[in-house]
Amino acid sequence: MLKAIIFDWHGVLDDTNCAGYVSKLSKIIGKSFNETLEQMGTLDARWGSGELPPEKFWTNIKAIFGLSEEETVSIKSYILNVENNAALWQQIPDLAKKYRLAILSDCPLDKLSIIKEKADLKDFEQAYFSAEHGMSKESDKFFLSLLRVMGLKAEEALFVDDKVKNIEKAQKLGFNTCLFSNSKDLDVCLAKYSGVE
């Protein structure tokens, strides 16, 4: 029986996503998306897990890619912003009446402070952000820690994410999953896993 829905933040609850800032950066430096990621190395993952403080991350990004202050501000203004997915947020109050809701997201500290300032998270029982826990979705422990705190089994939860690799990780751990591109995807997944339309 489905008891909980666990949402990713970027690309699901928030229309801004990590791929967007990497795309913006790749356009500025004139390299492909994959070349940009490769040149970035582990910086993004270390920033997201809280291992690398935001100011050091941005200083390194500026230096590695030879960015001007204006270019750096442009990239920061994209990712360090909250653009609520309005259609999904309209569903949240009704979903909270039927399911336990939570967030599990790779999210750096500087973005997290903006989320806490701008987003109303009252309907979410848990908001698990990577930088606060020192781990990311790369680790099974991140998923399992949230389940433990909520007293849930993986098969009792629907994990909603916009990245295939995260969906595959959750499936291996026993979660029901929903690959998200818009709120209609969630409706289809809920119908599939719980009979709710």
Secondary structure, 3 states (H helix, E strand, C coil): CCCEEEECCECCCECCCHHHHHHHHHHHHCCCHHHHHHHHCCHHHHHHCCCCCHHHHHHHHHHHHCCCHHHHHHHHHHHCCCCECHHHHHHHHHHHHHCEEEEEECCCHHHHHHHHHHCCCCCCCEEEEHHHHCCCCCCHHHHHHHHHHHCCCHHHEEEEECCHHHHHHHHHCCCEEEECCCHHHHHHHHHHHHCCC
